[in-house]
Amino acid sequence: MVKSVPELKANARHGLLGHYTIIVIALILTQFISSILSYPAALLTGFIQMAPESALLVNRLIQIPVAVVSTIFTCGWIRMILKTMRGEKATYNDITYYLSHSPLKVIQIVLWIAVYMIPAYIPLAAGILTFYFQMGSPVGTAVLSLGIAASLIIAIYIGIQLALSFYLFIDNQNERALSYIKSSITLMKGNRARYLYLMVSFIGLFLLGLISFGIGMLWILPYQQATCALFYENIRAAKEPPQEQGPDISHMNSAADEKDYSQNYWM
């Protein structure tokens, strides 16, 4: 049965009871590892003398592999939450689990997601070019604004389509990287609006998290991720075909029993 977003959120809160400490500490460790990996990029651009534009470009290029590697640890954190929602025991070893279990496949999934996201950059690129060649013109500003809006809408749509890719990978590392992307798109059919509503429902909490200088995010992020994990579990169960049952032979068994009873009675 497909559950509503409020039901999923209530189940997520219940599932996290008694497990927040390990989940929050794991989140802090994951963010700390990502910060450590990002530090060389900041150090490099700080020591090398270059134009601000070049420094920004170099920093962004270095951040790409850093983000990819960080995703390996993020997958471990999601694995912890998924196990917790299933009533299984999560451990800190889960954070580094994918360093030794198909790390290249995690990278491949990230790259495929980047490929699928390419259409989202096209309106933005068109808007930037128009703005550049129409500098100071209202037309350039209008086209840039439309390009930004269009890119944002496309990125959200594609992001929703691919939202379950890593959950599918966590459940089964034996598929090709592209198959997780395609399976996510298949599972999301008929569930895109519900997932969008789920994500939008956390906006208020995220604002509160920002007001608390990020401290509240230590509670909000596990809560959101646990709800997403239950969303995945729910739609996957709903879309799995019912198990085939054999033909009803109860009447045959009854007839056979009756025959045996008659034979035994007259013997």
C-alpha positions as CSV (number, residue, x, y, z in Angstrom):
1,M,0.0,0.0,0.0
2,V,1.3,3.4,-0.9
3,K,1.8,5.6,2.2
4,S,1.2,9.3,2.4
5,V,4.1,11.7,3.1
6,P,2.8,12.4,6.7
7,E,2.8,8.7,7.4
8,L,6.3,8.2,6.1
9,K,7.5,11.1,8.2
10,A,5.8,9.7,11.3
11,N,7.4,6.3,10.7
12,A,10.8,7.9,10.1
13,R,10.6,9.7,13.5
14,H,9.6,6.5,15.2
15,G,12.4,4.5,13.5
16,L,15.0,7.0,14.5
17,L,14.1,6.9,18.2
18,G,17.0,5.5,20.1
19,H,19.3,5.7,17.1
20,Y,19.9,9.4,16.7
21,T,23.2,9.4,18.5
22,I,25.0,7.0,16.1
23,I,23.3,8.6,13.0
24,V,24.3,12.2,14.0
25,I,27.9,11.2,14.9
26,A,28.2,9.4,11.6
27,L,26.9,12.5,9.8
28,I,29.4,14.7,11.6
29,L,32.2,12.3,10.6
30,T,31.1,12.2,7.0
31,Q,31.0,16.0,6.8
32,F,34.4,16.2,8.5
33,I,35.9,13.7,6.0
34,S,34.5,15.8,3.1
35,S,36.0,19.0,4.7
36,I,39.4,17.3,5.0
37,L,39.3,16.2,1.3
38,S,38.3,19.8,0.3
39,Y,41.2,21.4,2.2
40,P,43.9,20.7,-0.4
41,A,41.9,22.5,-3.1
42,A,41.6,25.6,-0.9
43,L,45.3,25.4,0.1
44,L,46.4,25.1,-3.6
45,T,44.4,28.1,-4.9
46,G,45.6,30.1,-1.8
47,F,49.3,29.6,-2.4
48,I,49.4,29.8,-6.2
49,Q,49.3,33.3,-7.6
50,M,46.7,33.5,-10.3
51,A,43.8,35.7,-11.4
52,P,40.6,35.4,-9.4
53,E,38.8,33.8,-12.3
54,S,41.5,31.2,-12.8
55,A,41.6,30.5,-9.1
56,L,37.9,29.9,-9.1
57,L,38.1,27.6,-12.1
58,V,41.0,25.6,-10.6
59,N,39.1,25.3,-7.3
60,R,36.0,24.0,-9.1
61,L,37.9,21.5,-11.1
62,I,39.6,20.1,-8.0
63,Q,36.3,20.0,-6.1
64,I,34.8,17.6,-8.7
65,P,36.9,14.5,-7.7
66,V,36.6,15.6,-4.1
67,A,32.8,15.5,-4.4
68,V,32.9,12.2,-6.1
69,V,35.0,10.6,-3.4
70,S,32.8,12.2,-0.7
71,T,29.8,10.5,-2.2
72,I,31.4,7.1,-1.3
73,F,31.2,8.1,2.4
74,T,27.7,9.6,2.0
75,C,26.5,6.2,0.6
76,G,27.8,4.6,3.7
77,W,25.8,7.1,5.8
78,I,22.7,6.4,3.8
79,R,23.3,2.7,4.3
80,M,23.3,3.2,8.0
81,I,19.9,5.0,7.8
82,L,18.4,2.3,5.5
83,K,19.5,-0.4,7.9
84,T,18.1,1.5,10.9
85,M,14.7,1.9,9.1
86,R,14.7,-1.8,8.5
87,G,15.4,-2.6,12.1
88,E,18.9,-3.8,11.4
89,K,22.0,-2.8,13.5
90,A,23.9,0.1,12.0
91,T,27.6,0.5,12.9
92,Y,30.3,3.2,12.2
93,N,32.0,0.7,9.8
94,D,29.1,1.4,7.4
95,I,30.6,4.8,6.7
96,T,33.6,3.3,5.0
97,Y,31.8,0.2,3.7
98,Y,31.9,1.3,0.0
99,L,35.6,2.0,0.1
100,S,36.0,-1.7,-0.2
101,H,32.7,-2.6,-1.9
102,S,32.3,-1.4,-5.4
103,P,33.7,2.2,-5.0
104,L,34.2,2.5,-8.7
105,K,30.6,1.8,-9.3
106,V,29.7,4.7,-6.9
107,I,31.9,6.9,-9.1
108,Q,30.2,5.6,-12.2
109,I,26.8,6.4,-10.8
110,V,27.9,10.0,-10.0
111,L,29.2,10.4,-13.6
112,W,26.0,9.0,-15.1
113,I,24.0,11.4,-13.0
114,A,26.2,14.2,-14.3
115,V,25.5,13.1,-17.9
116,Y,21.8,13.0,-17.3
117,M,22.0,16.5,-15.8
118,I,23.5,18.0,-18.9
119,P,20.1,19.2,-20.3
120,A,19.7,21.3,-17.2
121,Y,22.7,23.4,-18.0
122,I,21.7,24.2,-21.6
123,P,19.2,27.0,-20.8
124,L,21.6,28.5,-18.3
125,A,24.4,28.5,-20.8
126,A,22.2,30.1,-23.4
127,G,21.1,32.8,-20.9
128,I,24.7,33.6,-20.0
129,L,25.8,33.9,-23.6
130,T,22.8,36.1,-24.4
131,F,23.5,38.3,-21.4
132,Y,27.2,38.5,-22.4
133,F,26.5,39.6,-26.0
134,Q,23.6,41.8,-24.9
135,M,25.4,43.5,-22.0
136,G,23.3,46.2,-20.5
137,S,20.2,45.3,-22.6
138,P,16.9,44.4,-20.9
139,V,16.7,41.5,-23.4
140,G,19.9,40.0,-22.1
141,T,18.8,40.3,-18.5
142,A,15.4,38.7,-19.3
143,V,16.9,35.8,-21.2
144,L,19.4,35.2,-18.4
145,S,16.6,35.2,-15.8
146,L,14.5,32.8,-17.9
147,G,17.6,30.6,-18.4
148,I,18.2,30.3,-14.7
149,A,14.6,29.5,-14.0
150,A,14.4,26.9,-16.8
151,S,17.7,25.2,-15.7
152,L,16.4,25.1,-12.1
153,I,13.1,23.4,-13.1
154,I,14.9,20.9,-15.4
155,A,17.5,20.1,-12.7
156,I,14.7,19.5,-10.1
157,Y,12.8,17.2,-12.5
158,I,15.9,15.2,-13.4
159,G,17.0,15.1,-9.8
160,I,13.7,13.6,-8.8
161,Q,13.9,11.0,-11.5
162,L,17.3,9.9,-10.3
163,A,16.7,10.2,-6.5
164,L,16.6,6.5,-5.8
165,S,19.8,5.5,-7.7
166,F,22.0,5.2,-4.7
167,Y,19.3,3.3,-2.7
168,L,19.1,0.8,-5.4
169,F,22.9,0.5,-5.5
170,I,23.0,0.0,-1.7
171,D,20.5,-2.8,-2.0
172,N,22.4,-4.6,-4.8
173,Q,25.9,-3.9,-6.0
174,N,25.8,-6.5,-8.7
175,E,24.1,-4.4,-11.4
176,R,25.7,-2.1,-14.0
177,A,25.9,1.6,-12.9
178,L,23.5,2.7,-15.6
179,S,20.9,0.2,-14.6
180,Y,20.5,1.9,-11.2
181,I,19.7,5.1,-13.1
182,K,17.1,3.5,-15.3
183,S,15.6,1.6,-12.4
184,S,15.2,4.8,-10.4
185,I,13.4,6.4,-13.4
186,T,11.1,3.4,-13.6
187,L,10.3,3.5,-9.8
188,M,9.6,7.2,-9.9
189,K,6.9,6.9,-12.5
190,G,3.7,7.9,-10.8
191,N,5.6,9.0,-7.7
192,R,7.4,12.2,-8.8
193,A,4.8,14.6,-7.4
194,R,4.7,12.8,-4.1
195,Y,8.5,12.9,-3.8
196,L,8.5,16.6,-4.6
197,Y,5.9,17.2,-1.9
198,L,8.1,15.2,0.5
199,M,11.1,17.4,-0.2
200,V,9.1,20.6,-0.1
201,S,7.6,19.6,3.3
202,F,11.1,20.0,4.8
203,I,11.7,23.6,3.7
204,G,10.3,25.0,7.0
205,L,12.6,22.7,9.0
206,F,15.6,23.7,6.9
207,L,14.9,27.4,7.5
208,L,14.8,26.6,11.2
209,G,18.1,24.7,10.8
210,L,19.7,27.8,9.2
211,I,18.4,30.1,12.0
212,S,20.0,27.8,14.5
213,F,23.4,28.3,12.8
214,G,23.3,24.8,11.3
215,I,23.0,23.0,14.6
216,G,19.4,22.0,13.9
217,M,20.5,20.3,10.7
218,L,22.1,17.5,12.7
219,W,18.5,16.5,13.5
220,I,16.8,17.5,10.3
221,L,19.1,15.8,7.8
222,P,18.8,12.3,9.4
223,Y,15.0,12.9,9.6
224,Q,14.8,13.8,6.0
225,Q,17.1,11.0,4.8
226,A,15.1,8.5,6.9
227,T,11.9,9.7,5.3
228,C,13.4,9.3,1.9
229,A,14.6,5.8,2.8
230,L,11.1,4.8,3.8
231,F,9.7,6.4,0.6
232,Y,12.1,4.1,-1.4
233,E,11.0,1.1,0.6
234,N,7.3,1.9,0.2
235,I,7.3,2.5,-3.6
236,R,9.6,-0.5,-4.2
237,A,7.2,-2.8,-2.3
238,A,4.2,-1.3,-4.0
239,K,5.7,-1.9,-7.5
240,E,7.0,-5.4,-6.9
241,P,4.7,-7.9,-8.6
242,P,2.7,-10.1,-6.3
243,Q,4.2,-13.5,-5.8
244,E,2.7,-16.1,-8.1
245,Q,0.6,-18.7,-6.4
246,G,0.2,-22.2,-7.6
247,P,-3.2,-23.6,-8.7
248,D,-5.8,-24.2,-6.0
249,I,-5.6,-27.9,-5.3
250,S,-7.4,-27.8,-2.0
251,H,-10.5,-29.4,-3.6
252,M,-8.3,-32.1,-5.0
253,N,-6.8,-32.8,-1.6
254,S,-10.3,-32.9,-0.1
255,A,-11.4,-35.4,-2.7
256,A,-8.4,-37.6,-2.2
257,D,-8.9,-37.5,1.6
258,E,-12.5,-38.4,1.2
259,K,-11.6,-41.4,-1.1
260,D,-9.0,-42.6,1.4
261,Y,-11.5,-42.4,4.2
262,S,-14.1,-44.4,2.2
263,Q,-11.6,-47.1,1.4
264,N,-10.5,-47.4,5.0
265,Y,-14.0,-47.5,6.2
266,W,-15.0,-50.5,4.1
267,M,-11.8,-52.4,4.7
